[in-house]
């Protein structure tokens, strides 16, 4: 089981209405800027509340308007990877990676710092600061921080949009490894059709 959504979200003078059926692997939200793709991620994360509908992830209900269920963000177990990484500038790479790990209940953790660093190829970066990292390195660290929080699912908001072609391919390979080796459900936002065709088992188009 992966993402099971049927939501309506008021957004200015329009309503974002999205239905996502459960599917294994990566589900991509595809469409041009401004159609509400990031809003859907924020709904799943608990940062935006829909006016109606339900949100279920990996079989657990996170929101159900009719049943009066609305789990707070910290109880939803979603690792969020933002477009711009949003690393903590005052922390080392290691500090960023362990931030979520320290907050996660021990039973929820499925990777150690060493395992995540090796999986992502960032072991040599642990003592560096975010300002010294390339765009691709920073995005690997952001993904590692999300994984170390022990999430039941990943939310990825255009994680390749600020990268050049070589670094994009490297991060695509990382995402494919998460999909194939870790089997984590991923809700992935992009406006690049080739990107979603390569990664996703299910593509939901917003217009």
C-alpha positions in Angstrom: 0.0 0.0 0.0 1.2 3.5 -0.7 -0.8 6.8 -1.0 -4.6 6.8 -0.9 -5.9 10.4 -1.3 -9.2 12.0 -2.2 -9.0 15.7 -1.2 -10.3 19.1 -2.0 -8.3 22.2 -0.9 -9.5 25.8 -1.3 -6.6 27.8 -2.9 -7.4 31.4 -3.7 -10.1 31.6 -6.3 -10.0 27.9 -7.1 -10.1 24.5 -5.5 -7.3 21.9 -5.8 -9.1 18.5 -6.2 -6.9 15.4 -6.3 -7.6 11.7 -6.2 -4.7 9.2 -5.9 -5.3 5.4 -5.9 -3.0 3.2 -4.0 0.0 2.0 -6.1 3.4 0.5 -5.3 6.6 2.5 -6.0 6.6 6.2 -6.8 3.5 8.2 -7.4 4.3 11.5 -9.3 2.3 14.7 -9.3 2.9 16.2 -12.7 1.9 19.6 -14.2 2.9 23.2 -14.7 3.8 25.6 -11.9 0.9 26.9 -9.9 -1.6 24.0 -10.2 -1.3 22.9 -6.6 1.3 20.1 -6.7 3.2 21.4 -3.6 -0.2 22.0 -1.8 -0.9 18.3 -2.1 2.4 17.4 -0.5 1.7 19.9 2.3 -1.7 18.3 2.8 -0.1 14.9 3.3 2.5 16.3 5.6 -0.2 18.0 7.7 0.9 21.6 6.9 -2.3 22.4 5.0 -5.8 21.1 6.0 -8.2 20.1 3.2 -11.8 21.1 3.3 -12.9 17.5 2.6 -11.7 14.0 1.9 -9.1 11.7 3.3 -5.4 11.0 3.3 -4.0 7.5 4.0 -0.4 6.5 3.7 0.9 2.9 3.9 -2.5 1.9 5.2 -2.7 4.4 8.1 -5.3 7.2 8.1 -3.6 10.6 8.6 -6.7 12.7 7.8 -10.3 12.0 7.4 -12.7 14.9 7.4 -15.8 12.8 7.9 -14.3 10.9 10.8 -12.7 14.0 12.4 -9.2 12.6 12.1 -6.3 15.0 11.6 -2.9 13.8 12.9 -0.4 16.6 13.6 2.7 16.8 11.3 5.0 15.2 13.9 2.8 12.1 14.1 2.5 11.5 10.3 5.9 10.0 9.7 6.5 11.7 6.4 10.0 12.7 5.4 9.9 15.9 3.3 12.6 16.7 0.8 12.2 20.3 -0.3 13.2 21.8 -3.7 15.9 23.9 -2.1 17.2 21.4 0.4 16.6 23.6 3.5 19.7 22.3 5.4 20.4 23.9 8.7 23.3 26.3 7.9 24.7 26.3 11.5 25.0 22.5 11.6 27.6 20.2 10.0 26.4 17.6 7.5 26.4 15.1 10.3 24.4 17.4 12.5 21.8 17.8 9.7 21.6 14.1 9.2 21.1 13.2 12.8 18.6 15.9 13.5 15.6 13.8 12.5 17.2 10.6 13.8 17.4 12.0 17.3 13.7 12.9 17.2 12.4 9.6 15.8 11.3 6.9 18.2 13.9 4.1 18.3 11.4 1.6 16.9 10.8 3.8 13.9 14.4 4.1 12.8 15.5 1.8 10.0 19.0 3.2 9.2 22.0 4.3 11.2 24.0 7.4 10.3 26.8 5.3 8.8 24.3 3.3 6.7 22.6 6.4 5.4 25.9 8.1 4.6 27.2 5.0 2.8 23.9 4.5 0.9 24.0 8.1 -0.3 27.7 8.3 -0.9 28.3 11.2 1.5 30.5 9.6 4.1 33.4 12.0 3.2 31.1 15.0 3.7 30.1 14.5 7.4 32.4 17.2 8.8 31.5 19.8 6.1 29.1 22.7 6.4 26.2 23.2 4.0 27.7 26.3 2.5 30.7 24.2 1.2 28.5 21.7 -0.6 27.6 21.5 -4.3 23.9 21.4 -5.2 23.9 17.7 -5.7 25.8 17.1 -2.4 23.3 19.2 -0.5 20.4 17.4 -2.0 21.9 14.0 -1.0 22.2 15.3 2.6 18.6 16.6 2.5 17.5 13.1 1.4 19.6 11.5 4.1 18.1 13.7 6.8 14.6 12.6 5.7 15.5 8.9 5.6 17.1 9.1 9.1 13.8 10.3 10.6 12.5 6.8 10.0 9.6 7.9 7.7 6.8 5.7 6.5 6.9 7.6 3.2 8.9 10.3 1.4 7.5 13.6 0.0 9.8 15.1 -2.7 9.1 18.5 -4.1 11.0 19.0 -7.3 14.3 17.9 -5.8 16.1 18.1 -9.2 14.9 21.6 -10.3 18.0 23.5 -9.2 20.6 21.0 -10.4 22.6 20.7 -13.6 22.3 17.7 -15.9 25.1 15.7 -14.4 24.0 16.2 -10.8 20.4 15.5 -11.8 21.3 12.1 -13.0 23.1 11.3 -9.8 20.1 12.2 -7.6 17.8 10.3 -9.9 19.9 7.2 -9.3 19.6 7.8 -5.5 15.8 8.1 -5.8 15.7 4.9 -7.8 17.8 3.1 -5.1 15.3 4.3 -2.4 12.4 3.1 -4.5 14.0 -0.3 -5.3 16.2 -1.1 -2.3 14.2 0.5 0.6 10.7 0.1 -1.0 9.6 3.4 0.6 6.4 5.0 -0.8 7.3 8.2 -2.5 5.0 11.1 -3.5 7.1 13.0 -6.1 6.4 16.5 -7.6 7.8 17.5 -10.9 7.0 19.5 -14.1 9.5 17.4 -16.1 7.7 14.6 -18.0 10.9 12.6 -18.8 11.8 12.7 -15.1 8.4 11.3 -13.9 8.3 8.7 -16.8 11.7 7.4 -15.6 10.8 7.2 -11.9 7.1 6.7 -11.4 4.8 3.8 -11.5 1.8 6.1 -11.3 1.5 9.7 -12.7 -1.3 12.0 -11.6 -1.6 15.0 -13.8 -2.8 18.3 -12.4 -3.9 21.2 -14.6 
